[in-house]
C-alpha cells in the first residue's frame, strides 16, 4: 500500500490548473454541498444545556492567560476543568470577532469542525485503496445522521471525534513511512494527538495506539529484514526517537489549553484520567423502555445503542464486511503493511467500545460519548464495502444496492431535519418513531429552538399585551421575539409553557396542548397552555419517570411550594431510591427549611451514591457546620476540596469554619490559599481581615478591609469592619470616616450599626453596643446574628430574661449555634429554670460534644439539680459527663457525694479516687475518699487520706477528729 491512494489516470480532470481525478472532484462538490447546507441551516439548531459551561470555560481560559495565571474563574465550575480547554478557547476567540451572535457563531464553528471530520474520513478511507474509497468514507460519515446532527450542537464530542479521526489517519499514514519519518510527519501527528488531548484526556488512548502499532510495524520490518541483534537495537532506537517526540509534542499542546493540568503537569492529567475512568456519574438514562441511571447500565448498553443508531447502509456494510474478513483472513501475512493498517482502523473503532464494556464505564445520552469511535467505524464500513465491490463478481449490482441504501439514508436525514441527531435505524430499532418509546431522543433540548420559531411565527395570542412564556432557558431566550413575549419562571403564571418530552417532563404541568414538535413521528416538544382543568387527562396522569417528579419538584421549590416539592421528590425517590440528585434536592429543600437533621440524612445518601461529587460533600459539610458538628463539617469540606481543588464555596467555608473553631493559623492559611486562587474575591479579604482583627492584628486587618473595598466597593460589611478595626486601634476619627463613607453609600445598611455595636461590645461598652444593636433591629429585625449578639450582650449585663428571649429567637433561625444553646442554658440556670437549662445545654452538646465547656456547664446544672433534691436527674447528668468528658472534676466528685448518700460506698470510693487523680491538691476530695475508705473498713487507706488532708489543711477539724476516733493500735505513726 502506498502513501497516497492510487489515481485513475483515465478519469483525471483539470481544475484551475490542477489535475484531479474524478473522486477528488466529486469530493470537492460534496464539501461544497455540505458547506452550503451548513450555511443555510446552522441557525435552525438548538442551544444545548452544556453550552453555557463551554462558553464560560473558553472565556475563563483566556482570562487565565491575560491575568498571567491569576484569574482563576477557570476553576469555578465543578468538573469542567477536568477537560482540556483547547476547542472552547479557540471558539471563544472567534466569537469575539464574529459579526454573528454568540450561539450562532459557535454552531457554525462546530459544523465547520464537522466538515473537517468529513475531510478526515476522506483522507483515512483513501489510504486503503483508490481515492474513491475515501470518497465513499466521506459520504458514509456525511450520511450518518447522528454525526451530522451532533456536528452543529455538540461542542465536546464532535471536536474530539474529528481530532481522533485525523490522528488515526496520520498514524496510519506514518506506518507506511516507517522507519523514516519526516519532521513534518512528526509534528503533524503530535499536533493532532495533542488537539485530541486538549479536548479530553481520553485522547491518551492514541498514545497507546502509537506505541503499539509503531512497535508492530517495526516487528514487521524486522521480520522482513531479519531478527539480528543489531537490527533490534537500531529499530528500538529509531522507535524511541519517533514515539517520544510525538508524545512530547502532543503533551505540550494539551497543557497549553488546560490550566488545571498546568498546576501539576505530571499528576493532574493522571488524576483526570482516573476520575473519568471511574466517574460516579448518576445521570438518568432511558433504555429499553425503562428509566435507569448511568451507573446501572447493562454491559451491552453501548453496543446496542450503536446497533440501533448506525444508519442501515452502514450496518449492512459492516455485516457484509465481517463475512468478507472471515472468508479472507488466511490472506493475512505477518509482514503485510496493508493488513496492519486495516487492523489499526478496526482497532481504533472497536477498542474504545470494548474498553467501555470491560470497565463498565457509566454512559448517558445514548452513544454521544462514543461518537469518535463510531466515526472511525463508519470509515471502516466504507472501506469494507469498497473492497467487497472490487472483489464481487457483479460489482455493479453491489454498487447499485449500496447507492440505493445511501439514498434511503439521505431521505431519512431530510425527513428528520433539523433533528438528525435523534435518528434510529430501521433494521434494529424499527425507525425513529418506534424507538422513541423505548430510548432517549432529544436529550440536548435541541427542539426548543423549533418551538420558539413556531411561537414567534405562528402563535396567535388570545388577548393583547405580551404573552407570558415559561420553560425556556436563559441561553435560549435570545431566540424569542421579545416584543411579543415575556419570560416568567413559574409555569402557573405563564400563558405558554414550552417543554420537551425528554424523561416525560412534558407531562408535568397540565394544560391544553397548543402545538407539538415531532421528528419522523417521534414527539420531541410540547407547547402547552397551562390549565389545571386538564389534570385528569391521560397525558398528565402519573408516570414511571423519576425525572418527571424531579422536574416537578424543582418547579414547586422555585415557586416556594415546599410541601408539594417534597411530595414530588419523595415520589421520585420511591421510583428510584438510588438517584443521588433526588436525595440532594431533598437535602437542599430541608436545609432551606432549617430542618438540618433530615437534610443531613439526604445529603449523606447522595454523597454515598456519588462519593466523587464535590457539591454533595460540601452540602454535607455546610449542614454539619450549621448543626455545630464542626469536626464532621471540616472533614467534608476537606473532601469537597480534595475532589475539586478550586471549588470556591468549599474553600471559603472551610476557612470560615476553621476561623469559627479558633484554629487561626489554619484559617489564615485557608484564606490565603483562597485569595491565591481567586485574587479578586472580596469576601476572602473581608474574612481574613476579621480573623486578623480577632487576633489583635488590627493594622493587617485594616489592610485586608481596604483590599476588600478596593475589589468590591459595594460590600457594606467591609466599611463596617474597617470602622471597627480602626476604632479598636484608637483611630476614632478614621473609624468614623470609614463608617460615614459606608453610610453614605448604604444609608440604611444595618451592617454598619451592627459592626459598630460589636466593636463597642469588644471594648466593654455594652450599653452602647445594645443601643446600636437596637438600631440594627429597627432597620432589619432579621439581620444575621443580631439576636445572638443581643443575647450575648444582655447576658453580660445579667439581663437574664432579655438574654433568653434574644437567644431563643437566634436559635429558632439558626439552631446549629452550639454556643447559643450554651449561653441559653447558662441564662436559664441563672434564673433556676433547670429543665429548660437541661434541654438547652444538651442541644449544645449534641451539636458539639467535643467542647469541654459544655460538659462543665452540664455538670453545674447537675449540681443545681442535686441541691434541689433531684438526685436522679443529677446522677444521670454526671454519668453522661464522665462518659463523654472524664476530665471534669466536679462530675466525679458530685456523683461520689450522691453514691455516698445512698450508701453505695464502693461506687462513691471509685468516683472520689478519680476526683483525687484529677485534682491531687483538693483536700475535700481526699477527705471524701478517706470517709469512704473508713465506711468500707479500709482503715489504713482512710488514715493515709486523712493525713493527706492534714498536709493540705493542717487544722482541718474533721480530719483531726476522725483520726483520733480510729483506735491507736491501728495507726502507723504520728501524722
Secondary structure, 3 states (H helix, E strand, C coil): CCCCCECCHHHEEEECCEEEEHHHHHHHHHHHHHHHHHHHHHHHCCCCCCHHHHHHHHHHHHHHHHCCCCCCHHHCCCCHHHCCCHHHHHHHHHHHHCCCCHHHHHHHHHHHHHHHHHHHHHHHHHCCCEHHHHHHHHHHHHCCHHHHHHHHHCCCHHHHHHHHHHHHHHHHHHHHHCCCCCHHHHHHHHHHHHHHHHHCHHHHHHHHHHHHHHHHHHHHHHHHHCCCHHHHHHHHHHHHHHHHHHHHHHHHHHHHCCHHHHCCCCHHHHHHHHHHHCCCCCCEEEECCEEEEHHHCCCCHHHHHHHHHCCHHHHHHHHHHHHHHHHHHHHCCCCCHHHHHHHHHHHHHHHHHHHHHHHCCCCCCCCHHHHHHHHHHHHHHHHHHHHHHHHCCCHHHHHHHHHHHHHHHHHHHHHHCCCHHHCCCCCCCCCHHHHCCCCCCCCCCCHHHHHHHHHHHCCCCCCCCCEEEECCCCCCHHHCCCCCEEECCCHHHCCEEEEECHHHHHHCCCEEEEEEEEECCEEEEEEEEECHHHCCCHHHCCCCCHHHHHHHHHHHHHCCCHHHHHHHHHHHHHHCCCCHHHHHHHHHHHHHCCCHHHHHHHHHHHHHHCCCCHHHHHHHHHHHHHHCCHHHHHHHHHHHHHHCCCCHHHHHHHHHHHHHCCCHHHHHHHHHHHHHHCCCCHHHHHHHHHHHHHCCCHHHHHHHHHHHHHHCCCCHHHHHHHHHHHHHCCCHHHHHHHHHHHHHHCCCCHHHHHHHHHHHHHCCCHHHHHHHHHHHHHHCCCCCCHHHHHHHHHHHCCCHHHHHHHHHHHHHHCCCCHHHHHHHHHHHHHCCCHHHHHHHHHHHHHHCCCCHHHHHHHHHHHHHHHHCCCHHHHHHHHHHHHHHCCCCHHHHHHHHHHHHHHCCHHHHHHHHHHHHHHCCCCHHHHHHHHHHHHHCCCHHHHHHHHHHHHHHCCCCHHHHHHHHHCCHHHCCCCC
